[in-house]
Amino acid sequence: MSMKIGILTLLIGFTFTKNPPVAELDTLVNQWHVDAAQANFDAYFGFMSDSFVFIGTAPNERWTKNEFAAFSKPYFDKGKAWDFKPSNRKWNFSKDGKTAWFDEELDTWMLGCRATGVVEKIKGTWKISHYDLHVLIENEKMTDFLKLRKLN
């Protein structure tokens, strides 16, 4: 009996490493973006872990889940928060399969952004624990960008 359990455990391990849950996670993260665009506050914040951190584009934007919820609530209450259209998402997975991290491109009003995120399997459910949003600036435009930053 114990040999059967050992073989089953081994097969499950091989199954995960060969077939990480990319489609499932893509669906979850895509829906998370849709929830923001449709101002679905409960679903948007429900996908976040209790230890979630959001890093925004402004220098002072490092939000815990509760801080980000308080900041975001007025936008959601107006019926639309933000509308990010993701593409080109790439996934990596921890060896135990309980943590995954990704980067993605975003079509936004900011003329394109990139983001990185971390999702964790917590009590059998995937939750997003970290999201870092950044604006893209071409290297050849950096000098002009730095001048703008110095003006403020």
The 8 nearest C-alpha neighbors of each residue, nearest first, counted from 0:
[[1, 3, 2, 4, 5, 6, 7, 8],
 [2, 0, 4, 3, 5, 6, 7, 8],
 [1, 3, 5, 0, 4, 6, 7, 8],
 [4, 2, 6, 0, 1, 5, 7, 8],
 [5, 3, 7, 1, 2, 6, 8, 0],
 [6, 4, 2, 8, 3, 7, 1, 9],
 [5, 7, 9, 3, 8, 4, 10, 2],
 [6, 8, 4, 10, 9, 5, 3, 11],
 [9, 7, 5, 11, 6, 10, 4, 12],
 [8, 10, 6, 12, 7, 11, 5, 13],
 [11, 9, 13, 7, 12, 8, 14, 6],
 [10, 12, 14, 8, 13, 9, 7, 15],
 [13, 11, 9, 10, 15, 14, 8, 16],
 [12, 14, 10, 16, 11, 15, 17, 9],
 [13, 15, 11, 17, 12, 16, 18, 10],
 [16, 14, 18, 19, 12, 17, 13, 11],
 [15, 17, 13, 14, 18, 19, 12, 96],
 [16, 18, 14, 15, 13, 19, 12, 20],
 [19, 17, 15, 16, 14, 20, 21, 13],
 [18, 20, 15, 21, 16, 17, 96, 92],
 [21, 19, 23, 22, 24, 18, 15, 25],
 [20, 22, 24, 23, 19, 25, 90, 18],
 [23, 21, 25, 24, 20, 26, 19, 27],
 [24, 22, 26, 20, 21, 25, 27, 28],
 [23, 25, 27, 21, 26, 22, 28, 20],
 [26, 24, 22, 28, 27, 23, 29, 21],
 [25, 27, 29, 23, 24, 28, 30, 22],
 [26, 28, 24, 30, 25, 29, 31, 23],
 [27, 29, 31, 25, 30, 26, 24, 32],
 [30, 28, 26, 32, 31, 27, 25, 33],
 [29, 31, 33, 27, 32, 28, 34, 26],
 [32, 30, 28, 34, 29, 33, 43, 27],
 [31, 33, 29, 35, 30, 34, 83, 36],
 [34, 32, 30, 36, 35, 31, 37, 29],
 [35, 33, 39, 31, 37, 43, 32, 36],
 [36, 34, 38, 32, 33, 37, 80, 81],
 [35, 37, 82, 33, 81, 34, 38, 79],
 [38, 36, 34, 35, 39, 79, 33, 78],
 [39, 37, 75, 79, 35, 78, 36, 80],
 [38, 40, 34, 37, 42, 41, 43, 35],
 [39, 41, 43, 42, 38, 44, 75, 34],
 [42, 40, 44, 43, 45, 39, 46, 34],
 [43, 41, 45, 44, 40, 39, 46, 34],
 [44, 42, 40, 34, 45, 41, 31, 46],
 [43, 45, 47, 46, 41, 42, 40, 68],
 [44, 46, 42, 47, 43, 41, 48, 40],
 [45, 47, 126, 44, 43, 127, 42, 48],
 [48, 46, 127, 126, 44, 45, 51, 128],
 [47, 49, 51, 126, 128, 50, 127, 46],
 [48, 50, 51, 47, 64, 128, 65, 63],
 [49, 51, 48, 128, 52, 64, 63, 47],
 [52, 50, 128, 48, 64, 129, 49, 47],
 [53, 51, 63, 129, 62, 64, 128, 130],
 [54, 52, 130, 62, 61, 131, 129, 55],
 [53, 55, 131, 61, 60, 132, 130, 62],
 [56, 54, 60, 132, 57, 53, 131, 61],
 [55, 57, 133, 132, 134, 58, 60, 54],
 [56, 58, 60, 59, 55, 54, 61, 133],
 [59, 57, 60, 56, 55, 61, 54, 133],
 [60, 58, 57, 61, 55, 56, 54, 62],
 [61, 59, 55, 57, 54, 58, 62, 56],
 [62, 60, 54, 53, 59, 55, 52, 63],
 [61, 63, 53, 67, 66, 52, 60, 64],
 [62, 64, 52, 66, 65, 51, 67, 53],
 [63, 65, 51, 67, 66, 52, 68, 62],
 [64, 66, 68, 67, 63, 69, 62, 49],
 [67, 65, 63, 69, 62, 68, 64, 70],
 [66, 68, 70, 62, 64, 69, 65, 71],
 [69, 67, 65, 71, 66, 70, 72, 64],
 [68, 70, 66, 67, 72, 71, 65, 73],
 [71, 69, 67, 68, 72, 66, 73, 74],
 [72, 70, 68, 74, 69, 73, 67, 75],
 [71, 73, 75, 74, 69, 68, 70, 76],
 [74, 72, 76, 75, 71, 77, 70, 69],
 [75, 73, 80, 77, 76, 72, 71, 79],
 [74, 76, 38, 80, 72, 78, 77, 79],
 [75, 77, 73, 78, 74, 72, 38, 79],
 [78, 76, 74, 75, 79, 73, 80, 38],
 [79, 77, 38, 75, 76, 37, 80, 74],
 [80, 78, 38, 75, 36, 37, 77, 74],
 [79, 81, 74, 75, 35, 38, 36, 78],
 [82, 80, 36, 35, 79, 83, 38, 74],
 [81, 83, 36, 84, 35, 107, 80, 32],
 [84, 82, 107, 105, 106, 85, 32, 81],
 [83, 85, 106, 105, 82, 107, 86, 32],
 [86, 84, 105, 104, 83, 103, 106, 87],
 [87, 85, 104, 88, 103, 105, 84, 106],
 [86, 88, 103, 104, 89, 85, 102, 105],
 [89, 87, 103, 86, 102, 101, 90, 104],
 [88, 90, 101, 102, 87, 103, 91, 100],
 [91, 89, 101, 100, 88, 92, 99, 102],
 [90, 92, 100, 99, 101, 93, 89, 98],
 [93, 91, 99, 96, 98, 94, 100, 90],
 [92, 94, 96, 98, 95, 99, 97, 91],
 [93, 95, 96, 92, 16, 97, 98, 15],
 [94, 96, 93, 97, 98, 92, 12, 16],
 [97, 95, 93, 94, 98, 92, 15, 99],
 [96, 98, 120, 95, 119, 93, 99, 92],
 [99, 97, 119, 93, 96, 118, 92, 120],
 [100, 98, 92, 118, 91, 117, 93, 119],
 [101, 99, 117, 91, 116, 90, 118, 92],
 [102, 100, 90, 116, 89, 115, 91, 117],
 [101, 103, 115, 89, 114, 88, 116, 90],
 [104, 102, 88, 114, 87, 113, 86, 85],
 [103, 105, 113, 86, 85, 87, 112, 114],
 [106, 104, 85, 112, 84, 111, 113, 83],
 [105, 107, 111, 84, 83, 85, 112, 110],
 [108, 106, 109, 83, 111, 110, 105, 82],
 [107, 109, 110, 106, 111, 82, 83, 81],
 [110, 108, 107, 111, 112, 134, 106, 135],
 [111, 109, 108, 107, 106, 112, 135, 134],
 [112, 110, 106, 107, 109, 105, 135, 134],
 [113, 111, 134, 105, 135, 133, 104, 106],
 [112, 114, 104, 133, 105, 103, 132, 134],
 [115, 113, 132, 131, 103, 102, 133, 104],
 [116, 114, 102, 131, 101, 130, 103, 132],
 [115, 117, 130, 129, 101, 100, 131, 102],
 [116, 118, 100, 129, 128, 99, 127, 101],
 [117, 119, 127, 99, 126, 128, 98, 100],
 [120, 118, 98, 126, 125, 97, 121, 127],
 [119, 121, 125, 97, 124, 123, 126, 98],
 [120, 122, 124, 123, 119, 125, 126, 97],
 [123, 121, 124, 120, 125, 119, 126, 97],
 [122, 124, 121, 120, 125, 97, 119, 126],
 [125, 123, 120, 121, 122, 126, 119, 46],
 [124, 126, 120, 119, 121, 118, 123, 127],
 [127, 125, 48, 47, 46, 118, 119, 128],
 [126, 128, 118, 47, 48, 117, 129, 46],
 [129, 127, 51, 48, 118, 117, 47, 50],
 [128, 130, 52, 117, 116, 51, 53, 127],
 [129, 131, 116, 53, 115, 54, 52, 132],
 [130, 132, 54, 115, 114, 53, 116, 55],
 [133, 131, 114, 55, 56, 54, 113, 130],
 [134, 132, 56, 113, 112, 114, 135, 131],
 [133, 135, 112, 113, 136, 56, 111, 132],
 [134, 136, 112, 133, 111, 137, 113, 110],
 [137, 135, 138, 134, 140, 141, 144, 139],
 [136, 138, 140, 139, 141, 135, 144, 134],
 [137, 139, 141, 140, 136, 142, 135, 144],
 [138, 140, 137, 141, 142, 136, 143, 144],
 [141, 139, 138, 137, 143, 142, 144, 136],
 [140, 142, 144, 138, 143, 139, 145, 137],
 [143, 141, 145, 144, 140, 146, 139, 138],
 [144, 142, 146, 145, 141, 140, 147, 139],
 [143, 145, 141, 147, 146, 142, 140, 148],
 [144, 146, 148, 142, 147, 143, 141, 149],
 [145, 147, 143, 149, 144, 148, 142, 150],
 [148, 146, 144, 150, 145, 149, 143, 151],
 [147, 149, 145, 146, 150, 151, 144, 143],
 [150, 148, 146, 147, 151, 145, 144, 143],
 [151, 149, 147, 148, 146, 145, 144, 143],
 [150, 149, 148, 147, 146, 145, 144, 58]]
